[in-house]
Amino acid sequence: MARSKTPIAYDIDHTLHNRIPLSRRRALVALCIATLSYACTPARDYRGFRPQEGTLEQINIGMSRMRVEEILGTPSAKSSHATPRYYYISSVFETTAFFKPEETERKVYALEFNGTEQVIRVAYYGLQDGKVFDFITKTTPTRGTELSIIQDLLGSISAKGNDK
């Protein structure tokens, strides 16, 4: 008795078509898509000052410089012009796959002190639509204000925002 052979199907390019079952091919394609999409998810890297929940709310006008350092720690930068200032700076970088990390967010908490080392002004700066923005007063600084160091700190990221 002769054996009955099932004919083997070939694709147009004459490769074997039925070697891998359809369900396994679908699973393999789904696995490849999931792996590629996971690889393209940006990894977030937080750098600089990272305040704990409720820490910034503890800072009040009239508080001493030493008390501020006890609560917030050492500042990222200090300014000792006419009125001393502390700057606490935080940044968020995102890295997608093998690309260079890109800074997506920068925040600057600025504290200004008087001659007796007491807080006289608290400001929180970030970027909104590529421009320096004061989140406390909800204003964008005008020319002639004393924000040159803030503009320097936020300048590189705001320049990227204007390119878009």
C-alpha positions in Angstrom: 0.0 0.0 0.0 1.4 3.3 -1.0 1.7 6.1 1.5 -0.5 9.1 0.9 1.6 12.3 1.1 0.0 15.5 2.0 1.0 18.1 -0.6 3.3 20.9 0.9 2.1 24.4 0.2 4.6 26.9 -1.1 4.4 30.7 -1.1 5.1 32.7 -4.3 8.7 32.9 -3.4 8.8 29.0 -3.0 9.4 28.9 0.7 7.6 26.5 3.0 4.3 28.0 4.2 3.0 25.5 6.7 6.1 24.8 8.8 5.0 27.0 11.7 1.4 26.8 12.7 -0.7 30.0 12.3 -1.3 30.3 16.0 2.4 30.2 16.8 3.2 32.8 14.1 0.6 35.1 15.6 2.1 34.6 19.0 5.6 35.3 17.7 4.4 38.5 15.9 2.6 39.7 19.1 5.8 39.0 21.2 7.9 41.0 18.7 5.5 43.9 18.8 5.4 43.9 22.6 9.2 43.8 22.8 9.6 46.6 20.3 7.0 48.8 22.0 8.6 48.2 25.4 12.0 49.1 24.0 10.6 52.4 22.7 9.1 53.4 26.1 11.2 56.3 27.5 13.0 55.7 30.7 12.7 58.7 33.1 15.7 59.8 35.1 15.2 62.3 37.9 18.2 64.5 38.8 18.9 67.2 41.4 16.5 68.4 44.1 13.6 66.0 44.8 11.5 67.4 47.6 9.4 65.0 49.7 5.6 65.5 49.8 4.7 68.7 51.7 8.3 69.8 52.2 8.0 73.0 50.2 4.8 74.1 52.0 6.9 74.2 55.2 8.9 77.2 53.9 7.4 80.5 55.1 8.3 84.2 54.8 10.4 85.2 57.8 12.0 81.8 58.3 15.7 81.7 59.0 18.3 80.5 56.5 19.4 77.7 58.9 15.8 76.4 59.3 15.5 76.4 55.5 18.6 74.3 55.2 17.3 71.9 57.8 14.1 71.4 55.9 15.4 71.4 52.3 19.0 70.6 52.6 21.9 72.2 50.8 20.8 74.3 47.8 21.8 73.3 44.2 23.1 76.9 43.7 23.6 80.0 45.8 23.7 83.7 44.8 25.3 86.3 47.0 24.5 89.5 45.2 22.7 92.3 47.0 20.1 89.9 48.4 21.3 86.3 48.9 19.3 83.6 47.2 19.1 79.8 47.3 18.2 77.8 44.3 16.9 74.2 44.5 17.0 72.8 40.9 15.4 69.5 39.7 15.4 68.0 36.2 13.7 65.1 34.5 15.5 63.4 31.5 13.9 60.8 29.2 15.9 58.3 27.3 14.2 56.3 24.5 16.0 53.2 23.3 19.5 54.0 22.4 19.0 57.8 21.8 20.7 60.6 23.7 18.8 61.6 27.0 16.6 64.6 26.5 15.6 67.0 29.3 11.9 67.2 29.4 11.3 69.2 32.6 13.2 71.5 34.8 12.0 73.2 38.0 13.7 75.9 40.1 12.7 76.7 43.7 14.2 80.1 44.5 14.4 81.6 48.0 15.5 85.2 48.6 16.9 86.3 52.0 17.3 89.7 53.6 20.3 91.1 55.5 19.2 89.2 58.7 19.1 85.9 56.8 15.3 85.6 56.8 13.3 84.5 53.9 11.7 87.5 52.1 10.5 85.8 48.9 9.7 82.3 47.7 9.4 81.6 44.0 8.9 78.4 41.9 9.9 78.6 38.3 9.4 76.1 35.5 8.7 76.2 31.8 5.4 76.6 30.2 5.3 76.7 26.4 9.0 77.2 26.3 9.0 80.3 28.5 10.1 80.8 32.1 7.0 80.8 34.2 6.5 81.7 37.9 4.0 79.1 39.2 3.3 81.0 42.4 2.3 84.3 40.9 1.2 82.7 37.6 3.2 85.3 35.5 5.9 85.3 33.0 8.7 87.7 33.9 9.1 90.9 31.9 12.3 92.5 30.8 14.3 94.3 33.5 13.3 91.9 36.3 16.0 90.1 38.4 15.7 86.7 36.9 19.0 86.4 35.0 20.1 83.3 36.9 16.7 81.7 36.6 16.8 82.4 32.8 20.3 80.9 32.7 19.2 77.8 34.6 16.1 77.3 32.4 17.5 78.7 29.2 18.7 75.5 27.6 15.4 73.8 27.9 13.4 76.9 26.8 15.6 77.2 23.7 14.6 73.6 22.8 10.9 74.5 23.3 11.2 77.4 20.8 12.6 75.1 18.2 9.5 72.9 18.1 
